[in-house]
Amino acid sequence: MGLLQEFMKINKVWPSKSLKVPYSPLSKLEMFELGYFSASDVPFRCFSIKLNPGNDHLKDVALLFNSAAKQFISILNHEEGLVITLFESSETNLESHMNQIGTDLTKYITQLSEKSVELRDQITKCILVERKLDEAMHLALSNEVSRRVYFAIGECRERAALIPVFQNSKGADLVQLALHKWMDTALNFPQDQTFPSEKTKGLVINFLQIKKWLKDLIGNQLAGISTLKKTHTVE
């Protein structure tokens, strides 16, 4: 059973808790990306996403899954605001987990709203790269063909290359080298055949490391902490 089918079965059965946040002072796109950043801890994977064309972004939706913790999360741009819903198999820690997401999101909204328009745009695009990392991992774990995995990694690398705050951050060169390596790996297999399962574990481990690095970068940028590469000066 695929994750989407599993989610359709449990979303009326498992205990759940929702949080609704008005869009102001941010745009729908900024709120959606911040919601994704707040909800998608490193172990989560995004198994379904629908983004509507144009600038409205109403009804954009993403579904996340954490296999270790048995958690599903829905992120939806509703008419009245961003809605995040957490589903867990047990109610034991449901409220505390949801409260943490809400606390983080409130903090990030305040931080992003204080940034310049240019920096807000770059931070939002960094979260988009995080989503693309999740997509590439999900495709590999879902036994998709190598062509789809290749293009997902390629899109992630190309989008990252256009974000100055990403490119100028410490560790970015290693990240881009790793993405390039995995693009080459995916390209070297028959494109219409399943991405080799023996390579999936290595890809996921590496991409989870990249995701942690990227989440730290975004968190530091939101908090106003420099992520710039060290420059060497001549004494």
N, C-alpha and C positions, 0 to 999 in steps of 0.2 A: 504494500500500500504506500502511495506517495504521501509526502508530508501535507500537501494541500487536502487530499482526501481524509487524512487522519485529523487535520484541523477541523474540517467540516463535521466530523463525527463528535469531536470533544467540545466544540465551542458552545454547545447548549447543555453540556453535562458537567464539565469541570468547573470548580469554583473560579470566579473571576472578579476583578475589581477594575473600575475605569476612572480615568482622570480626564477632565475637559478643561482646556485652557484657551481663553480668547486670543485672537491673533494680534491685536494691538499690543505693543507698538511695532511689531514685525510684520513682514509679508507672509502670505500663506506658504510660499516656498521656503522661506527662512525658518518658519515654525516647523514645517514638515521635516526639514533636515536636522534641526535641533532636537526634535522629538526622536528621530532615528538615532542620533548621537547619544542621547540620554538613555534610550532603551536598549541599544545593541551593545552589550558588554562584549568583550573579546570572544568568548566561546559561542556567541550566537551566530546563526547563519540566516540569511534572508532567502526564503524559498519561494516567495511570490511578491511581485511589486507591479503596480499599475500607476503610471504617471500620465496625467492628461495633457494633451498638447496645448500650447498657448501660455498665457501669463496668469491665468486664473488659479490653477492648481487645486480647484475644489474637487473633492472626492479622490485625490491621490491617496493610495493605500499601500502599505507594506506589511508583510507577515514574517515574523521572526521565530526561530526555534532554537532552544538550548537543549541538546540531547542529554547532557549530564544532569542538569537540574530539572528536566522534564517541564519546561516552561514554553508557552507560546505567547507572543505579543503581537497585537494588532495596532498599527499606527494609521490614523485616518484623518484627512482634512474634511471635517464636517462643516455644514453651513454656519454653525454657531461657534466654531473653534476647532482646535486640534484635539482629537480624542485618542488617548492611549489606553488600551485594555490589556491587562495581564491575566493569563490563564495558567493555573497550576493544578496538578493532580491532587494536592492537599492544601487545605486552608491554613496550615500551621504558620507559614511565613509569608503568606500572600500579602497581608496588609503592610508589613514592614518593607517588603520588596517594592511594593507600589509607592509607598511613602518616599523611599530613596530615589526612585525615578522622578517623582514629583519635585523633590527638593533639588535634585540636580538640574532639572529642566528650568525651574524658577531662577536658579543662579545663572544658568547659561543665557536665558532671555535677557536678564539685566546686563550681563557682560557684553553680549553681542550688540544690544541697543546703544551702548556707549561708544562703539567703534565707528570709524569713518566708513562711508559708503563703500570705498574700495576694499578695505580690510574685511568688512562684512561679507562682501562678494567672494573674496578669496577663502575665507573660513567656510562659507557655505559650500563652495566648490571642493574643498578638502573633504567635507563630509560626503559629498557625492562620490569621491574617489574611494572612501571607505565602503560605500554601498557597492561599488564595482568590484572591490576585493571580495566582498561577501558573495557577489554573484559568481565570480570565477570559482570560488571554493565550492559553492553549491552545485555548479555545473559538473565539476570534476567528481564530487561525491555522488551525483545522480546518474553517473555512467553516461553522460552526454558524449557526443562525438568530439574528436580532437579539434575540429574546425571551430566549434562553438566556444570551447575552452580557450583556444588561441585568440579569437577575436575579443573575448571578454577581458583577457589579460592585456591585449593590445590597447583596448579602449581605456583601461585603467592607467596604463603607462602614458598614453598620449594626453589624457586629461591632466594628469599630474604634472606633465612637462610644461603646461601652460599656466601654472599657478606659481607666481614668484615666491610666495611665502613657503610653499612646499619645496621648491627647487633650492632655495637659499638656506634651508634648515639643515642642521647637523645630522648626518646620517642619510640624507636624501640620495647621495651618489650610490651608496650601497643598495638602497631600496630600488633604484632604477636599474642597477646591474642585475639584481635578483629577478625583477620583472622581465628584463630582456632575456635572461637565461631561461625562464619558464616559457616565454614566447617561442624561443628556439626549440625547446624540448617538445612543446605541443605541435610545432610545425613539422618536426621530423617524423611524426607518426602518420599513418594513413588518415587523411582528413575526414573521411566519412565512416571511420570506425571508432568504436568507443575509446575514450581516453584511457590508457592502460592503468589498471587498478594498482599495479605495483609502483606507479609514480604518484598516485593520488595522495598517499600519506605524506610523502615528502613535500608536495605542493602545499597541502593544508597546513603542515607544521610551519613552513616558511611564511605563508601568507598570514597566519595567526601572529607571527612575530612582527610582520610588517604592519598589521592592523593595530597591534599594541603600540608600536612606534608612532603610527599616525594618530591614534587617539590621544597619546601624550602630547604630540605636536599641537593638535587642535585645542586640547584642554589648556595648554600653556599659552597659546595665542589668545584664547578667550580671557584668560586671567591676566594678560598683559606681560607675560614672562617671555623673554627673548629666546628664540630657537635658532638664531643665526649660527652659521658655521664659524668656527674659530678662524680668525685671520692671523697670519704670521707676520710679525713686524721685525725689521732689522734694527738691532740696537746700535 
